[in-house]
Amino acid sequence: MTRIIINGSRGRMGQTLLACAARDEHLTVTGAVDQGDNLSSLLPATDVVVDFTFHEVTPLVANLCQQQKCGLVIGTTGHSEAERRSIQKAAERIPMVWASNYSMGVNTLFWLTRKAAEILGPSFDLEVVEMHHRHKKDAPSGTATTLLEILAQVRGVQLEEALRHGRQGITGERTASEIGIHALRGGDVVGDHTVIFAAAGERVELTHKASSRETFAVGALRAAKWVVGKPPGVYTMQDVLGLQ
Ligand SMILES: NC(=O)c1ccc[n+]([C@@H]2O[C@H](COP(=O)([O-])OP(=O)(O)OC[C@H]3O[C@@H](n4cnc5c(N)ncnc54)[C@H](OP(=O)(O)O)[C@@H]3O)[C@@H](O)[C@H]2O)c1
């Protein structure tokens, strides 16, 4: 039996995680924690914290977990470079799964995107489009960022230099080296991502559409069970699924 704390329990993902965990006979929820609650007092009686909160919160949670030698699953996105470094420091002492997306379908999309970029090569222009609900606080999404990182890696370019966020005004012709990203926001869209490979005469589009948050919650809970007892370090959902 794995003992877990859900951090961000009153949020959209937190509520879904609690509902899914209640149906899992291998999990016990030892804490449902949100803004204003005392996370640290609950840590001694738990194996792993599942964090779906806000980017500023995760480094503090990671630090508390490393003090108590407790595993961590990070779903929160939108971290700054400094926050990322601080979280990675904590991973020297505890195991954590850190994924921009916990769905099986999106992790397959990551794999397919790498393959397609390798096969299609530099004559195809690369663009990513994502759409999320109107309440999402960060852009582009963490999942889109992972897709962009994969594309930049295959192309052998620095993402910061290649990236074009939307386009406006007299932009000039598109260069072959740029990678476009477009973030749409509206309504209650759970999460759509499309990777476009466009060349003269043809276009390939890989699309994933999430219609329920359960797909992320089930994956994150699977990661929580998997991470307990692993050596310290940062693992991805690809590790959990055995896709590496
Ligand atoms: N990796 C994935 O597969 C995946 C999937 C979906 C979403 N996400 C990410 O998960 C995060 C949460 O998404 P969401 O849609 O559930 O957001 P949400 O509905 O805003 O929920 C976040 C919750 O965290 C709470 N919170 C804020 N500060 C806290 C603190 N210091 N301690 C404990 N709880 C705190 C918020 O409280 P207040 O409302 O009072 O601030 C809120 O209840 C986002 O970064 C999102 O991008 C990741």
The ligand as a Gaussian input file, in Angstrom:
#p B3LYP/6-31G(d) Opt

LIG

0 1
 N        1.505000      17.289000     -15.718000
 C        0.221000      17.107000     -16.100000
 O       -0.154000      16.036000     -16.633000
 C       -0.763000      18.207000     -15.843000
 C       -2.120000      18.077000     -16.191000
 C       -3.007000      19.096000     -15.851000
 C       -2.545000      20.223000     -15.187000
 N       -1.223000      20.326000     -14.893000
 C       -0.676000      21.470000     -14.132000
 O       -1.052000      21.283000     -12.759000
 C       -1.149000      22.562000     -12.121000
 C       -2.512000      22.676000     -11.437000
 O       -3.530000      22.688000     -12.430000
 P       -5.068000      22.846000     -12.023000
 O       -5.806000      23.021000     -13.299000
 O       -5.482000      21.772000     -11.051000
 O       -4.992000      24.255000     -11.239000
 P       -5.961000      24.806000     -10.108000
 O       -7.365000      24.341000     -10.333000
 O       -5.686000      26.282000     -10.021000
 O       -5.452000      24.069000      -8.765000
 C       -4.278000      24.408000      -8.078000
 C       -4.578000      24.297000      -6.597000
 O       -3.363000      24.497000      -5.854000
 C       -3.672000      25.358000      -4.763000
 N       -2.513000      25.992000      -4.175000
 C       -1.959000      27.202000      -4.466000
 N       -0.904000      27.437000      -3.645000
 C       -0.800000      26.354000      -2.838000
 C        0.095000      26.012000      -1.771000
 N        1.076000      26.837000      -1.377000
 N       -0.063000      24.809000      -1.166000
 C       -1.062000      23.976000      -1.537000
 N       -1.952000      24.252000      -2.525000
 C       -1.805000      25.433000      -3.168000
 C       -4.654000      26.338000      -5.379000
 O       -5.311000      27.097000      -4.385000
 P       -5.844000      28.600000      -4.780000
 O       -6.831000      28.408000      -5.893000
 O       -6.431000      29.077000      -3.492000
 O       -4.638000      29.375000      -5.233000
 C       -5.578000      25.379000      -6.116000
 O       -6.549000      24.813000      -5.254000
 C       -0.906000      23.600000     -13.230000
 O        0.463000      23.997000     -13.192000
 C       -1.197000      22.833000     -14.514000
 O       -0.513000      23.335000     -15.646000
 C       -0.341000      19.348000     -15.211000

